[in-house]
C-alpha cells in the first residue's frame, strides 16, 4: 500500500507536539547562551572599520577593509567586506554579489541569501535577542537565565535575578495512540552563580487519553535535578525519578513529525512501553557543543496497550496495535557522547553532529512478549546484554548555493544475552527508508527482521542495523514567503531548495547462520543485500514534500511523504 505522510502546520498542532525532550536538538529560543552574549558584546566593543547602531547598507562595488559591527540594524550587503561581520538584534540580507571574507555572526536575527552570496568563514546564527545595557559607546550583556526547554505557553513567572521558579505547562512528547497527548505540569526551580548553575524540575505527567478517565488512575511523574559546576565547561551531575511512557525508534522522526502524523492521519510510526524508576549520572560538558556522561538506572519496564485518542482524519480506522514488550526489573549503565558543531541547529549546512551511547543492561525478565519466527520466545529469567548506537552526521557547503549532507546510523547487540524486544531495531518508514512502506509486507525480512509469522503491531526485531543517507541540496533561487521590500523585510520566510537523496540500509539477526536474516557476530551482511531507495523533493525550510522510490523492489509504487524541517 502506498504510504502518504502529510503534516498540517498550525499553531495548535505545533503546540500539541513540540514539547521539551531530553534529546531535543533545536536551538534554545528562551535565552541567549552566556558565552555567545559575551563573545558578541566583546566583538562589538572592539574597534571596527564600520560600527553602527542603525541600518547599514553596503552597495555593490563598495569594499570595506576590516570588520563590520551593527547593532539594531538591519544590514544589507551587496558589496565586499574584507573581514568579519557581526549583527546584533539585526536581520542580515545578502545580495548575490555580496562577499564576506571572514566570519558572519548573527545574534537575534535571521539571514537571507546566505546560499547565493559568498561567505569565506564560519556562519553562526542565534535567533535569541541579546539583552544589553549601554555604557557610552560600549555595550554589556544583561544577566539572563537560559532555559533548555520550551513549551506551548509562556511560563507563569519571569526570571528574577539569578534564582527563581517557573510554572511549566508543556507537552512531554509526541501525540500517540497510547497516551493521547502527554503533558508536563509542575514547577522548575533554578539558581545560577559564578560557579555554575543548579536546576530542579518536578513535573506531573498528565496523559489526555487515560489520566482523565474515571476508570483509570494513570498519572506519571518526571522529576529531574541537574548541577553544572563551571561556566564554559566543567562537571555535570544529574538525578531523575520517573514514571513515563517511552517511544521506540526516536532517531527516525522528530516528536513533532510523529505526533502530527498520529493526530492528523491516525498513523503512529512509533511503539511505546512504560518505564518506572530512577537514575543518577555524572559527566563533563564543554559549552553547548559537547558533553560526555555516565548514568546508572534502576527501573521497571512494563507494556502499554493501545487506546483510542481522537484524530482529525480517519476516525473510523483502527490504530495499529501497540506491540507487547518484555517486562521486568532492569539495571542500566549507560555511557553517552554528544558533539555538535553545526552552524545552525534549525537549518544546518556546515559542521558535525555526533551522538553515541553504550548501554549495559542487567535484568530479570518476568514476561517475554511474542516474537515472530525465527527469533522464538526465550525463557523468563536473568539476562545481561550490551547495546550500542551511533548517529553520525556531516553537513558540507560545496558551493554558495549547494550542500552535500551525509548521515550514518548504526546500532545493535554487542555481547551477552539477546536484546529485550524494546531495545531492538527496524529501518522501514519515512524516517529511514521512505521508499518502502511502513510495517507492510515489503518490510518483512531485512527491514524489520521478521518472517511471515504475525505479531500484533509488527515490532522491529533486528539485533543490529545499519543505515546510510546522503542528500544533495541546491537553491531554487525562489523565496516563497519573503517581502522583497527591504524596509518591510519579513522575519518568517523560507527559501526553496531542491533535494536529491539516496538511502541504503538493512537490519539483521545475530547467531548461527541459518537463513538470509541471520549472520555471525563478527559478520557484516553483504552490501548487495542492503535495501536502497532514491528520491527527490522540495524543501521550504519549514516543510518539505518528497517522492521516494524503492530500488530493490521495482514493482512497489513510489511513496509520497512530507517532512517537517529537514530529513536529518
C-alpha positions as a printed Julia matrix, in Angstrom:
568×3 Matrix{Float64}:
   0.0     0.0    0.0
   1.3     3.43  -0.92
   2.21    5.41   2.16
   1.27    9.07   2.37
   2.6    11.14   5.25
   1.0    14.59   5.42
   1.71   17.17   8.13
  -0.71   20.06   8.61
   1.11   23.05  10.03
  -0.68   25.23  12.53
  -0.19   26.75  15.9
  -2.5    24.29  17.65
  -0.81   21.19  16.2
   2.68   22.52  16.75
   1.75   23.27  20.34
   0.36   19.8   20.78
   3.6    18.06  19.97
   6.59   20.39  20.16
   7.28   19.73  23.84
  10.52   19.55  25.68
  12.52   16.35  25.34
  15.91   15.46  26.75
  17.13   14.67  23.22
  15.77   17.83  21.75
  18.27   19.34  19.31
  16.65   22.68  18.45
  18.37   25.92  19.37
  17.22   27.28  22.71
  14.98   30.27  22.0
  14.21   31.33  25.57
  17.61   32.85  26.33
  20.92   33.52  24.6
  23.82   31.37  25.85
  26.03   33.47  28.09
  29.25   32.63  26.27
  27.68   33.82  23.0
  26.45   37.03  24.65
  29.95   37.75  25.95
  31.52   36.99  22.57
  29.09   39.25  20.69
  29.5    42.21  23.04
  33.28   41.82  23.06
  33.4    41.86  19.26
  31.11   44.89  19.09
  33.26   46.8   21.59
  36.4    46.21  19.55
  37.48   48.87  17.1
  35.95   48.02  13.74
  36.23   49.6   10.31
  32.45   50.19  10.41
  30.38   50.19  13.6
  26.82   51.5   13.75
  23.63   51.25  15.8
  21.24   51.71  12.91
  20.5    50.43   9.42
  23.59   49.75   7.29
  23.65   49.15   3.53
  26.84   48.25   1.66
  26.23   48.83  -2.04
  27.58   46.66  -4.83
  31.14   47.7   -5.73
  31.88   49.09  -2.26
  34.77   47.43  -0.4
  35.25   47.68   3.36
  38.73   46.87   4.65
  38.16   45.35   8.07
  35.3    44.25  10.3
  31.68   45.41  10.36
  29.63   45.52  13.58
  25.95   46.51  13.57
  23.55   46.88  16.48
  19.79   47.12  15.8
  20.29   47.07  12.0
  19.13   45.7    9.55
  22.22   45.01   7.43
  22.0    44.81   3.63
  25.23   43.73   1.9
  25.77   43.79  -1.86
  29.45   44.72  -1.78
  32.52   43.2   -0.14
  33.69   43.06   3.49
  37.33   42.0    3.9
  36.83   40.94   7.48
  34.13   39.75   9.86
  30.51   40.81  10.06
  28.7    40.98  13.4
  24.96   41.71  13.54
  23.28   42.08  16.94
  19.47   42.17  17.12
  19.57   42.65  13.37
  18.48   40.81  10.25
  21.08   40.38   7.52
  20.25   40.44   3.8
  22.98   39.15   1.48
  22.63   40.03  -2.2
  24.04   37.58  -4.78
  27.01   39.95  -5.3
  27.82   40.04  -1.56
  31.21   38.76  -0.38
  32.32   38.36   3.24
  35.89   37.14   3.56
  35.68   36.43   7.3
  33.06   35.02   9.68
  29.41   36.03   9.89
  27.92   36.07  13.42
  24.24   36.96  13.77
  22.63   37.3   17.21
  18.92   37.98  17.47
  18.21   37.92  13.75
  17.89   35.92  10.55
  19.95   35.74   7.37
  18.52   35.93   3.87
  20.57   34.98   0.83
  23.34   33.02   2.51
  23.1    30.27  -0.12
  23.68   32.66  -3.03
  26.3    35.0   -1.52
  29.91   34.17  -0.67
  30.98   33.84   2.97
  34.56   32.69   3.36
  34.45   31.94   7.07
  32.06   30.37   9.55
  28.39   31.32   9.72
  26.67   31.22  13.1
  23.09   32.26  13.69
  21.42   32.65  17.1
  17.81   33.74  16.87
  17.6    34.78  20.54
  17.97   38.52  21.08
  20.83   39.95  23.09
  19.76   41.81  26.23
  22.3    44.55  26.88
  22.97   47.86  28.63
  24.78   50.89  27.16
  27.87   52.43  28.76
  28.92   55.23  26.44
  29.82   53.63  23.12
  30.21   50.22  24.73
  27.59   47.59  25.49
  27.46   44.96  28.23
  25.28   41.83  28.3
  22.46   41.78  30.83
  22.39   38.75  33.11
  19.69   36.39  31.92
  18.68   32.85  32.78
  18.99   30.37  29.92
  16.28   27.72  29.74
  16.96   24.5   27.84
  13.33   23.71  27.13
  10.34   25.46  25.63
   6.69   24.63  25.99
   3.43   25.61  24.41
   2.63   28.55  26.65
   4.57   31.33  28.32
   5.87   30.43  31.75
   3.9    31.73  34.7
   6.79   33.56  36.33
   9.55   35.57  34.7
  13.16   35.19  35.86
  14.07   37.5   38.72
  17.82   37.68  39.05
  19.9    34.56  39.39
  17.38   32.43  41.31
  13.68   31.79  41.0
  10.94   29.46  39.87
   8.63   28.95  36.94
   5.43   27.01  36.47
   5.6    24.8   33.37
   2.72   23.52  31.29
   4.29   21.86  28.28
   3.9    18.79  26.13
   6.01   15.88  27.35
   6.31   14.12  24.0
   4.53   13.28  20.77
   0.8    12.73  20.45
   0.39    8.95  20.3
  -2.07    6.08  20.34
  -1.17    5.05  23.93
  -1.32    8.34  25.88
  -3.0    10.81  23.57
  -1.02   13.94  24.42
   1.31   13.64  27.45
   1.55   16.95  29.32
   4.14   18.04  31.89
   2.7    20.22  34.66
   4.8    21.47  37.55
   7.44   23.9   38.82
  11.05   24.49  37.87
  13.45   25.88  40.45
  16.77   27.3   39.29
  19.84   29.09  40.55
  22.83   30.47  38.67
  26.06   31.84  40.09
  29.68   32.33  39.22
  30.46   28.7   39.98
  27.75   27.32  37.66
  24.05   26.53  37.9
  21.51   24.22  39.56
  18.02   23.23  38.45
  15.14   21.12  39.76
  12.11   20.12  37.67
   9.15   18.46  39.4
   6.55   17.55  36.78
   3.4    15.5   36.91
   2.75   13.78  33.57
  -0.91   14.01  32.57
  -1.99   11.71  29.73
  -5.01   13.13  27.97
  -6.28    9.7   26.91
  -6.14    7.97  30.32
  -5.4    10.42  33.16
  -8.87   11.96  32.94
 -10.75    8.69  32.66
 -12.82    7.64  35.66
 -11.78    4.02  35.15
  -8.02    4.71  35.12
  -5.51    6.16  37.55
  -2.75    6.91  35.08
  -0.73    9.94  36.09
   3.03    9.74  35.74
   5.87   11.87  37.03
   9.22   13.15  35.82
  11.45   14.73  38.47
  14.91   15.85  37.38
  17.75   17.65  39.06
  20.91   18.95  37.41
  24.02   20.59  38.8
  26.57   22.23  36.48
  29.9    23.18  38.04
  31.64   25.55  35.65
  30.51   28.07  33.07
  32.17   27.4   29.73
  32.93   23.83  30.68
  33.04   21.65  33.72
  31.32   18.92  35.71
  27.72   17.81  35.24
  25.78   15.9   37.95
  22.19   14.74  37.49
  19.42   12.69  39.02
  15.98   11.63  37.89
  12.88    9.83  39.19
  10.33    8.99  36.53
   7.19    7.15  35.51
   6.97    7.8   31.78
   5.93    6.18  28.53
   8.98    5.79  26.28
   8.83    5.62  22.46
  10.93    3.31  20.32
  12.99    4.35  17.26
  13.27    8.01  18.3
  16.16    8.51  15.86
  13.89    8.22  12.81
  11.3    11.01  13.15
  11.11   14.04  15.41
   8.42   14.27  18.08
   6.67   16.94  16.01
   6.51   14.75  12.91
   5.46   11.6   14.77
   2.83   13.49  16.74
   1.35   15.27  13.73
   1.1    12.03  11.78
  -0.77   10.41  14.67
  -3.0    13.42  15.39
  -3.9    14.16  11.79
  -3.77   10.85   9.93
  -4.15    8.29  12.72
  -0.79    6.76  11.73
   1.67    6.23  14.57
   5.23    5.44  13.44
   6.46    4.54  16.92
   5.78    1.91  19.57
   5.67    2.56  23.32
   6.44    0.94  26.66
   6.4     2.2   30.25
   9.48    2.94  32.36
   9.2     3.48  36.13
  12.26    4.05  38.29
  15.2     6.39  38.78
  18.74    7.17  37.67
  21.81    9.16  38.66
  24.52   10.45  36.37
  27.79   12.35  36.09
  29.66   13.81  33.16
  31.65   16.64  31.61
  30.47   19.42  29.31
  32.16   21.94  27.03
  29.88   24.93  26.49
  26.91   23.79  24.43
  28.98   21.93  21.83
  29.87   18.68  23.56
  29.24   16.55  26.62
  30.01   13.06  27.84
  28.11   11.32  30.64
  27.62    8.05  32.52
  24.3     7.17  34.17
  23.08    4.32  36.36
  19.38    3.47  36.4
  17.14    1.08  38.3
  13.74    0.78  36.69
  10.81   -1.46  35.87
   9.72   -1.99  32.29
   6.06   -2.65  31.5
   3.87   -2.94  28.42
   1.18   -0.46  27.4
  -1.97   -1.16  25.43
  -3.47    0.81  22.55
  -6.13    3.37  23.48
  -8.39    5.33  21.13
  -7.35    9.0   21.13
  -9.21   11.43  18.89
  -7.73   12.34  15.48
  -8.63   14.84  12.78
  -8.91   12.33   9.96
  -9.69    8.62   9.58
 -11.59    8.46  12.88
 -13.3     5.26  11.78
  -9.99    3.48  11.12
  -8.33    1.24  13.67
  -5.0     2.1   15.22
  -2.1    -0.24  14.59
  -1.89   -2.28  17.82
   0.86   -1.23  20.17
   3.12   -4.29  20.49
   3.59   -6.03  23.81
   7.12   -5.64  25.17
   9.29   -7.55  27.61
   8.54   -6.84  31.27
  10.75   -6.97  34.35
  13.24   -5.16  36.6
  16.23   -3.66  34.76
  19.51   -2.09  35.94
  21.12    0.08  33.25
  24.61    1.56  32.98
  24.72    3.94  30.02
  27.62    5.98  28.61
  26.78    8.74  26.14
  28.73   11.19  23.98
  27.33   14.18  22.1
  29.28   16.56  19.84
  27.5    19.3   17.91
  29.46   21.79  15.78
  26.63   22.66  13.36
  26.46   26.32  12.45
  22.68   26.38  12.89
  20.76   23.56  14.52
  17.49   24.5   12.8
  18.97   24.9    9.32
  22.49   23.41   9.33
  24.73   23.47   6.28
  28.14   23.14   7.91
  29.51   21.12  10.8
  29.25   17.79  12.57
  26.64   16.14  14.76
  27.62   13.0   16.66
  25.58   11.1   19.21
  26.74    7.75  20.56
  25.74    5.66  23.53
  26.71    2.33  25.04
  24.1     0.59  27.19
  24.8    -2.29  29.57
  21.63   -3.94  30.86
  21.24   -6.33  33.79
  17.65   -7.51  34.01
  15.29  -10.06  35.45
  12.65  -10.56  32.76
   9.4   -11.89  34.2
   7.42  -11.96  30.96
   8.59  -12.02  27.36
   6.47  -10.51  24.59
   5.54  -12.53  21.48
   8.17  -12.73  18.75
   7.99  -13.81  15.14
   9.99  -16.64  13.63
  12.88  -17.29  13.63
  13.53  -15.4   16.86
  11.39  -17.63  19.06
  10.34  -16.97  22.69
  13.07  -17.04  25.4
  12.58  -18.47  28.89
  11.98  -15.8   31.6
  14.94  -15.24  33.91
  18.04  -13.12  34.44
  19.84  -11.66  31.46
  22.68   -9.26  30.76
  23.4    -7.54  27.46
  25.36   -4.73  25.83
  23.89   -2.5   23.13
  25.49    0.32  21.13
  24.08    3.13  19.0
  25.75    5.81  16.83
  24.18    8.67  14.85
  26.85   10.48  12.79
  26.01   13.42  10.52
  28.15   15.71   8.38
  26.89   18.89   6.7
  29.02   20.3    3.86
  28.75   23.51   1.89
  30.08   22.67  -1.57
  29.18   25.99  -3.22
  27.37   29.19  -2.23
  24.02   27.6   -3.1
  24.55   23.85  -2.66
  25.07   21.32   0.12
  26.17   17.71   0.33
  24.95   16.17   3.59
  25.6    12.65   4.87
  24.33   10.56   7.73
  25.3     7.14   9.1
  23.18    5.44  11.76
  24.12    2.06  13.18
  23.44    0.14  16.33
  22.63   -3.15  17.91
  23.65   -6.05  20.09
  27.3    -6.2   21.16
  27.53   -9.1   23.6
  25.68  -11.05  26.25
  22.12  -12.35  26.05
  19.65  -11.38  23.31
  18.3    -7.84  23.47
  14.9    -7.16  25.05
  12.29   -6.51  22.4
  12.05   -2.75  23.13
  15.78   -2.34  22.54
  15.75   -3.82  19.03
  15.66   -2.01  15.71
  13.91   -1.58  12.38
  14.77    0.51   9.29
  11.46    0.98   7.46
   9.26    4.03   7.21
   9.62    7.71   6.24
  12.43    8.41   8.71
  14.73    5.65   7.48
  13.99    4.15   4.05
  10.97    6.13   2.81
  10.78    4.23  -0.46
   9.4     1.24   1.5
   6.01    1.18   3.19
   5.96    1.18   6.97
   5.19   -2.19   8.6
   3.85   -3.74   5.4
   4.67   -6.98   3.61
   7.58   -5.18   1.95
   9.05   -4.65   5.45
   9.32   -8.35   6.17
  12.86   -9.64   6.2
  15.75   -7.18   6.2
  13.77   -4.11   7.31
  12.13   -5.45  10.47
  13.79   -8.9   10.79
  10.51  -10.79  10.83
   9.28  -13.69   8.77
   5.72  -14.29   7.67
   4.64  -15.04  11.25
   2.31  -12.32  12.55
   2.87  -10.43  15.81
   0.31   -7.75  16.76
   1.79   -4.33  16.0
   4.67   -5.78  13.95
   7.52   -4.56  16.21
  11.06   -4.22  14.89
  13.1    -7.27  15.91
  16.55   -6.67  14.43
  19.57   -7.37  16.62
  21.61   -4.95  14.51
  21.01   -2.41  11.79
  22.95   -0.01   9.57
  21.6     2.89   7.53
  23.41    5.39   5.28
  21.7     8.51   3.96
  23.06   11.13   1.55
  21.42   14.18   0.06
  22.4    16.94  -2.33
  20.59   20.24  -1.84
  20.53   23.13  -4.29
  18.93   26.56  -4.07
  15.86   27.16  -6.22
  16.52   30.92  -6.07
  12.89   31.19  -5.1
  11.66   32.67  -1.83
   8.13   31.61  -1.03
   7.26   34.0    1.79
   9.62   36.98   1.57
   8.5    40.55   1.05
  11.27   41.93  -1.16
  10.95   45.49   0.11
  13.87   45.82   2.5
  12.07   48.18   4.87
   9.33   45.6    5.31
  11.59   42.55   5.41
   9.74   39.66   7.0
  11.46   37.52   9.6
   9.31   34.48   8.8
  10.46   33.45   5.36
  11.53   30.22   3.74
  13.9    29.74   0.86
  13.07   26.98  -1.59
  15.63   24.2   -2.02
  15.51   21.17  -4.29
  16.76   17.92  -2.77
  18.04   14.71  -4.34
  18.61   11.88  -1.88
  19.52    8.19  -1.66
  19.36    5.73   1.23
  20.7     2.24   1.85
  20.19    0.09   4.91
  19.03   -3.12   6.48
  18.72   -4.96   9.78
  19.78   -8.48  10.68
  19.83  -11.06  13.47
  22.98  -12.32  15.17
  23.52  -16.05  15.62
  24.39  -19.21  13.78
  23.75  -18.51  10.08
  20.63  -20.39   9.06
  18.79  -18.04   6.69
  19.08  -14.67   4.93
  18.34  -12.79   8.18
  20.99  -14.32  10.46
  24.74  -13.65  10.4
  27.63  -14.36  12.73
  28.52  -11.88  15.45
  31.57  -10.57  13.54
  29.99  -10.61  10.07
  28.53   -7.65   8.17
  25.87   -8.69   5.64
  26.98   -8.27   2.01
  26.28   -4.81   0.65
  24.3    -6.42  -2.16
  21.66   -7.44   0.41
  21.02   -3.87   1.6
  17.73   -2.24   0.66
  18.08    1.01  -1.32
  15.89    3.86  -2.44
  16.27    7.21  -4.2
  14.09   10.28  -4.25
  13.63   13.97  -4.92
  11.83   16.74  -3.11
  11.3    20.41  -2.46
  12.24   21.8    0.95
  10.92   25.21   2.0
  12.73   25.22   5.36
   9.57   24.81   7.45
   8.13   21.93   5.46
   9.27   19.69   2.6
   7.49   17.39   0.15
   9.27   14.35  -1.28
   8.85   11.35  -3.56
  10.87    8.17  -2.89
  11.16    5.01  -5.0
  12.36    1.63  -3.72
  15.17    0.37  -5.95
  15.33   -3.22  -4.71
  11.53   -3.62  -5.05
  10.92   -2.18  -8.52
   7.24   -3.17  -8.6
   6.46   -1.2   -5.45
   4.85    2.2   -6.22
   6.66    5.4   -5.32
   5.84    6.86  -1.92
   4.92   10.49  -1.36
   5.73   11.9    2.07
   6.11   15.21   3.89
   8.75   16.11   6.47
   8.79   18.97   8.94
  12.04   20.91   8.71
  14.73   18.72   7.07
  15.16   14.96   6.63
  18.1    14.99   9.07
